[in-house]
Amino acid sequence: MILNLEKNVIRVLVAEDHTIVREGIKQLIGLAKDLLVVGEASNGEQLLDTLRHVPCEVVLLDISMPGVNGLEAIPRIRALNNPPAILVLSMHDEAQMAARALKVGAAGYATKDSDPALLLTAIRKVAAGGRYIDPDLADRMVFEVGLTDSRPLHSLLSEREFSVFERLAQGANVNDIAQQLALSSKTISTHKARLMQKLNITSLAELVKYAMEHKLL
């Protein structure tokens, strides 16, 4: 077990599947005297396993990870005893994605093109029990998320449908997704049919195009 020897040190666990990005984040956090990286994970399963024996105050979480993705991991992290605060760090700069993350239990949402100083501020803020939203996203959330007419079609998807949608867009097939989510292929096929109907698309090519147009890839 890693002990928090300094009371004022905020322990951070970094969950990011891209090694180069993960190393960059660790180096950035290492520059702050009051922050300490105590663990890392490259996928959702590894993250959940690490959290069982590595205590921390903040999980810095990428949404798009293989296996259990960020959105699926958030409620499972929140269900742990003494759960850490969750700060999502994502390539998705979309208000609806931020709203989804906050809805399922994230304390904050920052984008990967955020100013490094703001990211460190965000970590400190959620560790103290506060909330943080990327400033640019916050403005858009006020005007977009609450307005039904301006909401994109994928906001109509359930969390499970969105998980299937994301994996289909990344190139996984029904059997792959069934294995990743521990569900039957028939169930995944049903989710696929429903989400395509909601998105008003009829092919995987259209699905990928939709994901790209809405910066979901």
N, C-alpha and C positions, 0 to 999 in steps of 0.2 A: 504493500500500500504506500502511495506517495503522500507524505504529510505536508501540510501547509505550515512550514516553519515560521514564516513571516505573516503576521496577522493581516497586514495591509497588501499582501500579494494576491492578485486575482489569478486563479488557476484556469487555464484555457485548454480545451480539447479541440483540435482542428480536424474536421471531417470533410475531406475533399479528395475526389478520385484522381485528379491530375497531379502527378508528383511535382512537376515544376511549380505549379500554382501553390501547392501545399507548402513546399519549401520556401517560397517567397513570403507566404503569410507568416510562417514560423520565424523567418529572419526579421520581418517587420515587428512582430510582437516582441522579439528578443531585444529590440532597441529600447523598449519601455521598461523602466526599473520596477514598476508596480504590476507588471504582467508576466506570467510564466506559462509556457506551453508544457503541459504535463502528459500529453498523449496525442495520438493522431490515428486516423482511420481513413481507409480508402473506399469503404462501402458501408452501407447501412448496418449489415449484420456485424461487421467488425466494430463499428461504433457502439452498438448496443452491448456487445460483449465487453468492450473496454470500459464502458461506464459502470459495469457491475463491480469493478475492482480498482478503478482509478477515480477518486473524487475530484471534482472541479466545480468552479462557480459558473463557468460559461462554456457552452458548446458553440463553436463557430461552424455552421452547417451549410454545406452546398445542397441545393435542392436536387440537382440532376446527378444521381449516383447510381451505379449498377446495383441490382438486387433490390433491397429495400431502399426506396429513394427518400429524399429529405422530407417531403410532405407526409409520407407514411411513417417515418421515424419519429416525427415530432410528438404525436400523441403517445407513442410508446415510451419516449423519454420522459414525458410529463407524468406517466404512470409510475415511474420509479420512486423509491423512497428518497426524500430530499433531492428532488430533481434540480439540475442546474438550469440557469436561464439559457434560452436558445436564441442565438442571433444568426439569422439566415444571411449568408453571403452568396449571392446568385448572379449569374450572367443575365438573368431575365429582369429587364428594367420596366416591367409591366405592372400597372396598378392592380390588376386582377390577381396576378400571381402573389403579390405582396399581401393582398387581402386574404387569399387562401391560407397563406402561411400563418398570419396572425390569428385567423379564425380557429385553426387547429392547435394553437398554443405557443407559437413563437413570440418572444418578447420584443424582437426587432427584426428589421429587414434592411440590408445594405446591398448595393450592387458592386460587382467586381471592378468597376471603373471609378469607384468612390475615391475621394482624396484619402491617402493613407492616414493622415492625422484624424480624419473624421471616423475612420474605422476603429482606431484605438479609443476614441471618445465613445463610440457606440458600445464597445466591449465594456468599458467602465460603467456606462449608464445602465445597461441591462443587468450587470453584476450587482448594482446598487438597488435593484428592484424596479428600475424605470423601464421606459419603452423608447425605442429608437426607430425612426423611419427615414430612409434616404430623403433629404430635403426636396429633391426634384420629384420623387415619387409621391411624397406627401401632398403636394399641390394637386397632382393628377388624381390621387385617390379621392380627394374632396369633391372633385367635379365629375369623376367617371364612375366610381364604384356604386354610388348611391343612385345613379340615374339609369333606370332600366333601359331606356332607348339607346344609350351609348355603350351598354355592356356587350362585349364580344360573345359570340355563340358558345365558346368553350367555358364561359362562366356558368352555363347551364349544366355542365357535366358534374356528376357526383365525384367524390374523391377517388373512388375505385375506377370509375370510367376515365378520369383524368390520368390516373396511373397507367392504365392500358393504352390510352391515347399517346402518352409520352413515349412509351416503349415501342409502340408501332411506328411512331415518327422516327425513332432512332434505328429502325431496321429489324427489330425483333419480330419473330413470327408468333402465332397463337400458342404453339407448343412451348416455345421458349418462355413466353410470358406466364403461361400456366405453371411452369416449373418454378419461376422466380417468385410468384405470388402464392404458391402452394394451393392452387385452385385447379379445377378440371378444365380441360381444353374447351369443353362445351360451355362452361360458365364464361370463359374468356371470350368465346365467339359471340355469346349473347351480349356481353358488354361492348364488344366491337361493333355489333350491329346497331345497338342503341346509340352509341356515341356518334357513329357516322350519320345516323338519322338526325340527331340533334345538331350536328355541324352542317347538315345539308350537303354531304359529300357522298360519292358513290365508289371511290377507288382509293387505294393506298397512295397513289400519286397525288391525288387531290389532298389527302390527309397531310402528306409531307409538305406540300405547297402551303397549306393553311398554317402549319406549324412554323414554317419559315417566315411567312408574311406577318405572323404575330409574335415573332422573336421567341418562339418556344423551343427552338433548337439551338 
